[in-house]
Amino acid sequence: IITDRLTGAKNRNYLNDISKQLFSSAKRNDTPLSLIICDIDRFKNINDTYGHFAGDKVLVQFSSAIEKTLRAEDVFIRIGGEEFVILLPYNNLDQAMVTAERLRKAINELSIHVEIDKITISASFGVTQINLKKDIDNNINQADIALYEAKRSGRNKVVVFKG
């Protein structure tokens, strides 16, 4: 019930429970907690060009590359379609930016075999340090604003929420 069957990432059902635990821990221990939201750039074009089977293959390889790049304590959650949230315990904003940039580069290095083609993908990232006085949805919205700016300004970027 808490794992996305396709990608192996945690799913939206898991988000509320784990965010409450991580918020509580960050408050109790006075440690930072950051959040990254990421989205595969031009994913619809992949589905339209190669079909949904290829789109699924891209999602699986994307998720695998992200998981390999994250620390064991980081939480990777598919929130829908090609959009994912990553919770980074003990990470301040600067550390989260470094992680997001490392993830962006790992995605750029992927080469995915689809039919007779080899395709590459990119992703855009929005980063915020969690405001523990706000709920998870408000914090996701902040990161989403940064993600939208990354998409609007050319994609394949890491943008930090400035609020």
C-alpha positions in Angstrom: 0.0 0.0 0.0 3.0 2.4 0.4 5.1 1.4 -2.5 4.6 2.4 -6.1 4.4 -0.9 -8.0 6.1 0.4 -11.2 9.0 2.4 -9.8 9.6 0.9 -6.4 9.5 4.4 -4.9 7.3 5.1 -1.9 3.9 6.4 -2.9 1.6 9.3 -1.8 0.0 7.1 0.9 3.4 7.0 2.6 4.0 10.8 2.3 1.8 12.0 5.2 3.0 9.4 7.7 6.7 9.8 7.0 6.5 13.6 6.8 4.9 13.7 10.3 7.7 11.5 11.6 10.4 13.5 10.0 8.9 16.9 11.0 8.7 15.6 14.6 12.3 14.4 14.6 13.6 17.6 13.1 11.8 19.7 15.7 12.9 17.4 18.6 16.5 17.3 17.5 16.7 20.8 16.1 17.9 19.6 12.8 17.1 20.8 9.2 14.9 18.9 6.8 14.7 19.8 3.2 12.5 18.8 0.3 13.1 18.4 -3.5 10.4 18.0 -6.0 11.4 16.8 -9.4 9.7 16.1 -12.7 11.0 14.4 -15.9 11.2 17.1 -18.6 9.0 16.6 -21.7 7.8 13.2 -20.5 4.6 13.4 -22.5 6.7 13.5 -25.7 8.3 10.2 -24.7 4.9 8.6 -24.3 3.6 10.2 -27.5 6.6 9.2 -29.5 7.4 5.7 -28.2 4.3 4.6 -26.3 3.4 4.1 -22.6 5.6 1.0 -22.4 8.6 3.2 -23.1 7.3 5.8 -20.7 7.2 3.1 -18.0 10.7 2.0 -18.8 11.9 5.6 -18.5 10.1 6.0 -15.1 11.8 2.8 -13.8 15.3 3.8 -14.9 14.8 7.3 -13.7 13.7 6.0 -10.3 16.6 3.6 -10.1 19.1 6.4 -10.9 17.6 8.6 -8.2 17.6 5.8 -5.6 21.2 5.0 -6.3 22.2 8.6 -5.8 20.4 9.2 -2.5 21.4 8.3 1.0 19.7 5.5 2.9 17.9 8.0 5.2 16.5 10.0 2.3 12.9 9.3 1.3 11.9 9.0 -2.4 8.2 9.3 -3.2 6.3 9.2 -6.4 3.4 11.6 -6.0 2.0 11.1 -9.5 2.8 10.6 -13.1 6.4 11.7 -13.6 6.6 13.8 -10.5 8.5 12.9 -7.4 9.2 14.3 -3.9 12.4 13.6 -2.0 12.7 14.3 1.7 16.2 14.9 3.0 16.6 14.6 6.8 19.5 16.5 8.3 19.9 18.6 5.1 19.8 22.4 5.1 19.1 24.3 1.9 22.7 24.3 0.6 23.1 20.6 1.1 19.7 19.9 -0.6 20.8 22.1 -3.6 24.0 20.0 -3.9 22.0 16.8 -3.7 19.5 18.1 -6.4 22.4 19.0 -8.7 23.9 15.5 -8.2 20.6 14.0 -9.1 20.2 16.2 -12.1 23.6 15.1 -13.4 22.9 11.4 -12.8 19.7 11.7 -14.8 21.5 13.4 -17.7 23.9 10.5 -17.8 21.2 7.9 -18.3 20.9 6.3 -21.7 17.7 4.4 -22.1 17.1 1.8 -24.9 13.7 2.2 -26.4 12.9 0.1 -29.4 15.9 0.7 -31.7 16.6 4.1 -30.2 18.7 5.2 -27.3 17.1 8.2 -25.6 18.4 10.6 -23.0 16.2 12.5 -20.5 16.5 15.4 -18.2 14.7 16.5 -15.2 13.9 19.8 -13.4 14.2 20.2 -9.6 12.6 22.6 -7.1 14.3 22.8 -3.7 13.1 24.2 -0.3 14.2 23.8 3.3 11.1 22.6 5.2 9.3 25.2 7.3 8.4 23.1 10.3 5.6 25.5 11.2 3.8 24.6 7.9 2.3 21.3 6.8 3.8 19.1 4.2 1.5 20.3 1.5 2.5 23.9 2.0 6.2 22.9 1.8 5.6 20.9 -1.4 3.8 24.0 -2.8 6.9 26.0 -2.1 9.2 23.5 -3.9 6.6 23.3 -6.7 6.9 27.1 -7.3 10.7 26.6 -7.7 10.1 23.6 -10.0 7.8 25.7 -12.2 10.5 28.3 -12.4 13.0 25.7 -13.5 10.6 24.5 -16.2 9.8 28.0 -17.3 13.4 29.1 -17.5 14.6 26.3 -19.8 14.3 22.9 -17.9 17.1 20.6 -16.8 17.8 22.9 -13.8 17.8 23.1 -10.0 15.9 26.1 -8.7 15.6 27.1 -5.0 12.4 28.5 -3.5 12.9 32.1 -2.5 10.1 33.0 -0.2 
